[in-house]
Amino acid sequence: MELIETGDLTNNDGVKNSFSMNCSDAFSLRNYFLPRSIYDLSPFLYDSIACSYFYNTLIWGNKTNKYVQFVEDALKFSINGTILDVGCGSMHFTANSYVKHKTKIIAVDYSYGMIKQALERLISINGSIPRNINFIHADIMKFNFPSSAFNVIIAMNSLSHFDDKINVISKLSEFVKKDGRIFFSTLVKNNRLSDCYLDLLYKFGIIGIPHNFSDFKDLLTSRFKGRINISVVGNMAYGILIV
């Protein structure tokens, strides 16, 4: 994998140039203008705790195999196309599936520490970085891919970090081909004790505003009438948008 160190990735020319590289050798595109993320402090600790079976089961009421199955379902819609993974993190729940399916994937994350953790995980699974997986270190809300560039977008819990989640989904939909899919999961309040924990995470700036599931569902169905399927398990909402 080639590591390309670059400047600010918010201009359109830079975006188009970097995107065009995904067709050949794998690359990791790093943006030194992006401020450090809280997840850069200890990606290994985050991986060990927040991605653990017990944390997800006890705190969020959601089993980790649900994440894996959700990704597998998303991959079925893009056998010959390209997938955008928004907020790829350490790829704790996606790496094995990505290596197995060999689908072209562009993985974006705000935290370069998490990207490095993902690189290490892929190497441990595959022996090297798969050539079908490319990484971009960027703020997705300031990064403009060409329209209709992807068959599928996967956003595993990355929406939790935004206040206006509907706006994020709308922006992502611009990058998806007609009849493509956006698969997303996000933390929501759902009349559980963990709702208080969500408020605490928001207070300390770790996540965006946590919505009540019923309110979030109403917002989605109103904005994307007839094109959205959403469900909830514990405090984790799962959605599929048909673009």
HELIX and SHEET records of a PDB file:
HELIX    1   1 ASN A   12  SER A   20  1                                   9    
HELIX    2   2 MET A   21  CYS A   23  5                                   3    
HELIX    3   3 ILE A   38  ASP A   40  5                                   3    
HELIX    4   4 PRO A   43  ALA A   50  1                                   8    
HELIX    5   5 TYR A   53  LEU A   58  1                                   6    
HELIX    6   6 THR A   64  LEU A   75  1                                  12    
HELIX    7   7 ALA A   95  HIS A  101  1                                   7    
HELIX    8   8 TYR A  112  ASN A  126  1                                  15    
HELIX    9   9 ILE A  140  LYS A  142  5                                   3    
HELIX   10  10 SER A  158  HIS A  161  5                                   4    
HELIX   11  11 LYS A  165  SER A  173  1                                   9    
HELIX   12  12 SER A  194  LYS A  203  1                                  10    
HELIX   13  13 PHE A  213  ARG A  223  1                                  11    
SHEET    1   A 9 GLU A   2  THR A   6  0                                        
SHEET    2   A 9 PHE A  27  ASN A  31  1                                        
SHEET    3   A 9 ILE A 133  HIS A 137  1                                        
SHEET    4   A 9 LYS A 104  ASP A 109  1                                        
SHEET    5   A 9 THR A  82  VAL A  86  1                                        
SHEET    6   A 9 PHE A 150  MET A 156  1                                        
SHEET    7   A 9 VAL A 176  LEU A 187  1                                        
SHEET    8   A 9 MET A 236  ILE A 242 -1                                        
SHEET    9   A 9 ILE A 228  VAL A 233 -1                                        
END                                                                             
